[in-house]
Amino acid sequence: MALHFGKRDNEQPKPLNTGMATPRYGQATSGSAAQPQAQPAPASQVAPDVDLTSSTAPTTASSAPEGGSKLTVGPNIKLKGVEITDCDTLVVEGMVEATMDSRVIQIAQQGEFKGSAEIDIAEIRGVFDGNLTVRNKLVIYSTGKVTGRIRYGKVVIEEGGQLSGDIECTVGAGNKVTSKHAMALAA
């Protein structure tokens, strides 16, 4: 015995006639029926225009120019044999082998830069190997390792950060401090 609730086998359901077409989600209506107004998505569902980076990526709002050009080399990306110019901020989360002249370089903990760079501000949490000239301030975080020929105006090294190679402080034209020894702060 089959039980049926509210419907007979030979009857078709009758559509309600409200005088106005009621489209289902994903169906288009034809004719002059009024289209439903699109409702704005709640703020929690709207994708932000802000670049959300992981806690290992350097974030320094004061060093990056607002509205300036920014190049981000993401994790697992390898960029080799290029010359980077007219870039205000380079963020390295992958591997870059290049020559560059820029304003700011930020190397994330998993990032690596090999080559030559002339910049204003360097923030190193990963690895830099090559010729580095920092006109203003070089910051090496506890996970950072900088090797090669290094020239800087000011330097800040967190405990655990490493700096080694041909190192020269260029505070003023007549006041240069040069060291050919490695500087490393043990963690």
C-alpha positions in Angstrom: 0.0 0.0 0.0 1.5 3.4 -1.1 0.9 6.4 1.0 0.5 9.8 -0.7 0.2 13.0 1.2 -1.7 15.9 -0.4 -1.3 14.8 -4.0 -3.0 12.4 -6.2 -1.1 10.4 -8.8 -3.0 11.8 -11.8 -3.0 15.5 -10.8 -0.4 18.0 -11.8 0.4 20.8 -9.3 -1.2 24.1 -10.3 0.9 27.3 -10.4 -0.2 30.1 -8.3 -1.3 33.1 -10.3 -0.2 36.2 -8.5 -0.1 38.4 -11.5 3.6 38.7 -11.3 6.3 36.3 -12.5 8.3 34.8 -9.7 11.7 33.7 -11.0 13.6 31.0 -9.3 17.2 31.5 -8.5 19.3 31.1 -11.7 16.3 31.4 -14.0 15.6 34.4 -16.3 12.1 35.8 -16.8 10.7 37.1 -20.0 8.3 39.8 -20.7 7.7 42.9 -18.7 7.8 41.3 -15.3 9.7 43.3 -12.7 13.3 42.1 -12.1 14.2 41.7 -8.4 16.6 44.3 -7.1 20.1 43.0 -6.4 20.9 43.3 -2.7 24.4 44.2 -1.7 26.4 41.4 -0.1 27.0 41.7 3.6 30.4 43.2 4.5 31.6 39.8 5.8 31.1 38.3 2.3 32.8 41.1 0.3 36.4 40.4 -0.7 38.7 43.1 0.8 40.9 45.2 -1.4 43.7 44.7 1.2 46.5 42.3 0.5 46.4 39.9 3.4 49.9 38.4 4.0 51.0 35.7 6.4 52.7 36.6 9.6 56.0 35.6 8.1 55.8 38.2 5.4 57.3 41.6 6.3 54.7 44.3 6.7 56.0 47.8 7.0 53.4 50.4 6.1 55.8 53.3 6.6 58.4 52.1 4.1 56.1 51.3 1.2 54.9 54.4 -0.7 51.1 54.7 -0.9 49.9 54.0 -4.4 53.5 53.2 -5.6 54.3 50.3 -7.9 54.7 47.0 -6.1 55.9 43.6 -7.4 55.3 40.5 -5.3 57.0 37.2 -6.2 54.8 34.7 -4.4 55.8 31.5 -2.7 57.1 28.7 -5.0 57.7 31.2 -7.8 61.2 31.5 -9.4 62.1 34.6 -11.3 65.6 34.4 -12.9 67.8 36.5 -15.1 65.8 39.8 -15.0 66.5 43.5 -14.4 63.9 45.1 -12.1 63.5 48.9 -12.5 60.9 51.5 -11.7 59.5 49.3 -8.9 58.9 51.1 -5.6 58.5 47.9 -3.5 59.7 44.4 -4.3 58.3 41.6 -2.0 60.1 38.3 -2.3 58.3 35.3 -1.0 59.7 32.9 -3.6 63.1 33.0 -5.3 64.5 35.9 -7.3 67.7 36.0 -9.3 68.0 39.5 -10.6 69.6 43.0 -10.8 67.4 45.7 -9.4 67.3 49.4 -8.5 64.3 50.1 -6.3 63.1 51.9 -3.2 62.2 49.0 -0.9 62.9 45.3 -0.8 61.1 43.0 1.6 62.3 39.4 1.7 59.9 37.1 3.5 61.2 34.3 5.7 60.8 31.7 2.9 62.1 34.2 0.3 65.5 34.3 -1.4 67.2 36.9 -3.5 70.4 36.4 -5.4 72.0 39.1 -7.5 72.6 42.8 -7.2 70.4 45.4 -5.6 70.6 49.1 -5.0 67.8 50.3 -2.7 66.7 52.7 0.0 65.3 50.3 2.6 65.9 46.6 2.9 63.9 44.3 5.3 65.3 40.8 5.3 63.6 37.8 6.9 64.9 35.3 4.4 68.1 35.1 2.4 70.0 37.7 0.4 73.2 36.7 -1.5 75.1 39.1 -3.7 75.8 42.8 -3.9 73.6 44.9 -1.7 73.7 48.6 -1.5 71.2 50.1 1.0 71.2 53.9 0.8 69.2 54.3 4.1 68.4 51.4 6.4 69.1 47.7 6.3 67.0 45.6 8.7 67.9 41.9 9.2 65.4 40.0 11.3 66.1 37.0 13.4 65.5 34.6 10.5 67.4 36.7 8.0 70.8 35.9 6.4 72.6 38.4 4.3 75.9 37.5 2.5 78.1 39.1 -0.1 79.3 42.7 -0.7 77.1 44.8 1.6 77.0 48.6 1.8 74.5 50.4 4.1 73.7 53.7 5.7 72.2 52.3 8.9 71.8 48.7 10.1 69.6 46.9 12.5 70.1 43.2 13.2 67.8 41.2 15.5 69.3 38.5 17.6 69.8 35.5 15.4 70.1 37.5 12.2 73.3 37.0 10.1 75.4 39.4 8.1 78.6 38.2 6.5 81.0 39.2 3.7 82.6 42.4 2.6 80.6 44.9 4.8 80.9 48.7 4.6 79.0 51.4 6.5 78.6 54.5 4.3 77.3 57.0 6.9 79.1 59.9 5.2 81.6 60.3 2.4 84.5 61.0 4.7 83.4 58.6 7.5 83.4 55.0 6.3 83.7 51.9 8.4 84.8 48.8 6.6 84.9 45.2 7.8 85.9 42.1 5.9 84.9 39.9 8.8 81.5 38.1 9.3 79.0 39.5 11.8 76.6 37.0 13.1 74.4 37.2 16.2 73.7 33.7 17.6 70.2 32.9 18.5 
